[in-house]
């Protein structure tokens, strides 16, 4: 592997200069490193940037120390807001979500992970792709590194520069292969959907504690106990700036909510002694608190209402899912492409759920796209109509 020069950016004026120089590039390779495994609220700790080249790796990579800067606003010029400069990323959904949390949405991009998946490659991870195509070996252990710590080690520096340097030639290869397979339009649609999903905010979303499988089947006092345990874990995680799972694992907390131990010793036996006695006492108190409250707050109870589908609708929806999946498999085989190209899983599920009856309603399905309207619209409506008659 040719040597890649790492240029560190930890001053705002230097970042402005780098962005100005990179804006002239048609493509900019981009990656982020996040401390999600080590902090309550994950932060983007590094942003790596390089002018992308098609036939060779970028000779230099700019490593932006985002923790040292008062603002990341200059980066917005490189995040796809104009057609002049397109970011190249691997796994656009993750980077877009992290950048959006920082207030800097990724608006347009080329996603090498999505290309690999839609082309039908068996290897879609960045490490595997770089190893197979360029002989570049990345240290997988560094995926779990604490990127919020300073200074960075030599191994970390090599890791964050090597992958970005090769995003340009990797993207060029994968885009050519996508065009040869005739799947480039579907890739564009899926990339746009992934970016929009990363930015989407649902004002009707339930509170985080309520997003746990099985809560709707709990008794009112059971979900109140779960809520009290959750809230205590959150407050501890905030105070210690740790991911909640490092305070108490979710599976352990589920077991506690079900068993409801009555004293700290029993609690600690259940969770393997990973919680000290003082915190164990607080968790036991939270159990009693939930039992006293008897239910979650009234304005949150709507999230636990079990709505029953009309008679026969569950069977009809399952029929639509099965029929669409069977049709998708046949069409993918006919075209010699991945089933995700024909209909991504999230699109198939939405169609089966919403039961569109017209081309216009099919067109409104997020991530469906005009290319599928033209290619598959009438066929999918016929599949749905037949499934509804069964």
Buried (B, 14 or more C-beta within 10 A) or exposed (E): EEEBEBBBBBEBEBBBEBBEEBEEBEBBBBBBBBBBBBBBEBBBBBBBBBBBBBEEBBEBBBBBBBBBBEEBBBBBBBBBEEEEBBBBBBBBBBBBBBBBBBEBBBBBBBBBBBBBBBBBBEEBBBBBBBBEBBEBEBEEEBEEBEBBEEEBEEEBBBBBBBBBBBBBBBBBBBBEBBEEBEBBBBBBBBBBBBBBBBEEEEEEEBBEBBEBEEBEEBEBBBBBBBBBBBBBBBEBBEEEEBBBBBBBBEEBBBEBBEEBBEEBEBBBEBBEEEBEEEBBBBBBEBBEBBBEBEBBEEEBEEBBEEEEEEEEEEEBBEBBBEBBBEBBEEBBEEBEBBBBBBBBEBBBBBBBEBBBEEBEEBBEBEBBBEBBBEBBBEEBBEBBEEBBEE
